[in-house]
Amino acid sequence: MAEQKPLILVSNDDGITAHGIRTLVELMKQLGSVVVVAPNSPQSGMGHAITIANPLRLYPSDIFGDVPAYECSGTPADCVKLAKNHILKDRVPDLVVSGINHGSNSSISVLYSGTMSAAIEAAIEGIPAIGFSLGDFTRQPDFSHTHEHILTIARNVLERGMKKGTALNVNFPARAAEPLKGIRICRQANAKWQEIFDERRDPHGRRYFWLAGEFVNHDPHAEDTDEFALAQNYTSVVPCQYDMTAYSMMDTLKEWQL
């Protein structure tokens, strides 16, 4: 009897028609049997939001040819939930991959990222998961330099497995004149967005705000961070977990008179 191929679930936050997810589907077909469940419209910046006040719509799609695919009206986290509990209810995926996101999800962006929330949702279910993102903000990004590293990382996860409750946040720098130098295991940089809310008026004179700002890296010289690796033309890999407990604070709290 032929050995059953690994089952790989693919999702994203840029929407099912995005170029990045098409690239990821084609790559994952080299490693296993692929099923796609992705949003029917862009969901960037949704974080780990789920749909609770509106009905969820789910429709089959032939956008990837012979690859079973579904477009969902919900968020990336909704997509993974529906995939596991409805579409694939009789079989657990061997791997969930999300992306390739059009834009970086390094450092603090992991908290806002719909791409990574799809991966984290899989991790909550005990499924190995990876989020892939490309730090290219041009209108037509080039994903071609990421292919080898995506296959290398995904193949290692399939063969070696991962600790339950974890996911990998993988970021690529934009394509440069020189090839990528390699893959670096990193920590999340201590960095954040310094927001500026631009106050504006609509045609009716009503006030509204537009989010702007700049990225501030508080670890500019730390060589073990994802931001440093990306700046040096490396692929960064940061292991993430959904347990947000600050264990270092627990002993301090026990000293309080609560």
N, C-alpha and C positions, 0 to 999 in steps of 0.2 A: 504494500500500500504506500502510495506517495506521501511524503511528509507534508503536513498541513502548513501552509505559509503563515507567518505572523500576521495578525490582523492589526492594521494601523488606521486609527481615526484621525482625520485631518480637519482642522477648523481654523478660524482666524477672526480678526475684528475689522478688516478692511472690506469685507463683503465677499460673496461667493464669486463675483465677476473680476476680482482683483488679480493683477498679474502675479503677485507674490504667491497666492495660494495655488495657482496653476503650476508654477514652478515647483512648489513643494509636492504637489500631487504626482507630478512626473518623476520626481526623485524617489518618493516613497514607493512607487510601483516597482522600482528595482529591488526593494527589500521585502515586500509582502503584499498582501491583499488590502486594498485601500477602500475606505468608506469616508465620504465627506459629509459633514453637517456644518453649515456655515451661515452667518447672517445674510439676509437678503438685501441689506443696505449697510453702509459703513457704521461701525460702532466704536470708533476710536475714543479713548478717554473714558470709557464706560466703567473701567475697573471691574469689580466683581458683582456688578449689579445683576439682579434677576427680575423677571417679569412676574408681578403678583397682582396688578390691578387691571390688566388687559389680557384678552385671550392670546394664546400663542398659536401662530399659524405655521404649518410645516408642509412643504410641497416637494415632491420629487423633481429632480432636475437632470437633464441630459447634457449639461454644459461640459462635462469631462468625458463624453463618449461612453465607453463601457464601464466606467467607474461609477458605482452607485453613489448618488449625491442627493442631498436634500438642502433646500434653502429654508431658513427659519426667520420668523419675524422678530425674534428676541435677541438677547445679548449673547456674547460668546459663552458665558457660563451656562445660559439656557441651552445653547447648542449641545454642549457636552452632557448636560443632564438628560436632555431628550435622547441623545444618541445612546447613552448607557441604559436608560430605563425603558425606552420604547423601541427604538430602531434595532439596537443590538442586545435586547434583553436576554437572549438565549446564549450570548457569548461575550465575554469580557475582552476588550482590546488588549493587545500585548504592548501597545504604545499609542500615546496621543501626541500629535505634533500640531503646533499652532503657528500660523504665519504664512509666508515670510512677510512680516510687517513692513510697511512702507514708512520708515522712520525709526529712530532709535528708541529702545526701551531699557537703556542702561541706568544705573544708579537709582535715584528716587522714582524714576518713571515707571518702575515695576509696580508701584502701588496704584497707578492710574491706568495701567495698560489693560485693554481688553484682550490683547494677544496673550499676555501672561496669565490673565484670569482664567482663560480656557485651560491652560496647562495646570494651573493651581487647582482648578475644579477636578481635573483628573487625578491629581495628587491626593486630594481629599478622599477620593474613592479608592486609593491604593494602587492606581495605575501609573506606570512610568510615563513621564511627560516632559516635553521640551517646547519652549517658545523660541522662535527664531525671528530676529529683527535686523533690518538693514538701516544704518544711519545715513540714508540718502534722502534728501527732501526735495529733489528735483521732480519735475512732472513725470518723467519717464525714467525711473531708476533702472540700473543695470544690476541684475542679480547673478550674473553668470560666474563671478569669482567666488560665490558662496557654495557652489555645488559640492565640491570635494569635501569641504569641512562639514556640511550638513550630512552627507552620507557617512562620513567617518564617525561623527558623534552619534547619529541615530543607530548605526550598526553596533557601536559599543554598548549602547543602552539595551538593545535587543539581546545581545549576547551575554552581557554581564549583569543586567538588571540594575535596579536602583533601590536605595533605602526607601521604604514606604513613607509617604507623606512629604516627599520632596519632588521638586521639578527643576529643570535646568533653564536658566535665562541666558540664551545665546545671542550675542550681538556681533554684527559685522560692520567694519568701517565701510564707507562708500568706496567704490572701485577707484584705485589709484593707478598711476603709471607702473608701479612695481607690484608684483603679486603679493598676496598676504604672506606675512612672515611665519605664521604658525598659529597654534591655539594655546591660549593661556587660561589656566584656572585662576579665578580672581575672587575678590570680595567686592561687594557693592560699595561704590565710592560714597563718601560723606558729601553729598551735593544736593542742591534743591533748586527749584525755580523761585526766583524773586519776582512775585507777581506785581504787575501794574495794571490797574483797571482804567481803561480809557473811557471817559465819560462822553457820550455822544447824544445826539437828538435825532429821532426819526422824522419822516416828512410831516408828521402831525405835531411836531414839537415836543413829543414825549421823551423823557430821559431814558437812556439805556446804557449798559456798560459792555465793553469788549475786552476780553482777557488778553493781556500782553505781558511782557516781562523779559527777564534774561536768566540764563542758567548760571548758577554760581557753584563752583567746585571748591569745597573746603579741604580737599585732599590733592592739591595740584601737583605735589611732588612725591606722593606715595606710589611706589611702583607695583603694588600688589592689587590695585583697583581695576575695575572694568574700564573706567574712563582713561586711565593711563595706557592700558593695553590697546584700546581702540585708537588712541592718538598715535601709537607707535605702529599702526597698521597690523595689529594682531586681531584674531577672533577672540572675544572674551566669553568665558563660560562661568556663570555664577550659580552655585547650587542654592535653591530657595526652599523655604518651608512655610506652611500656613500657620503654624503655631507661633503667635506673636507675643507669647509670654516673655516679659523681661525678667529672666531668672535671676540676674544679678541684683535686682531690686527687692527680691522676696525677703531676704534676711533683714534689709533695712526696714521694710514695712512691719516685720514681726516685732521690731523694737518700738514701734509706735504704740501709744496707749489707745487702742481701738476697741 
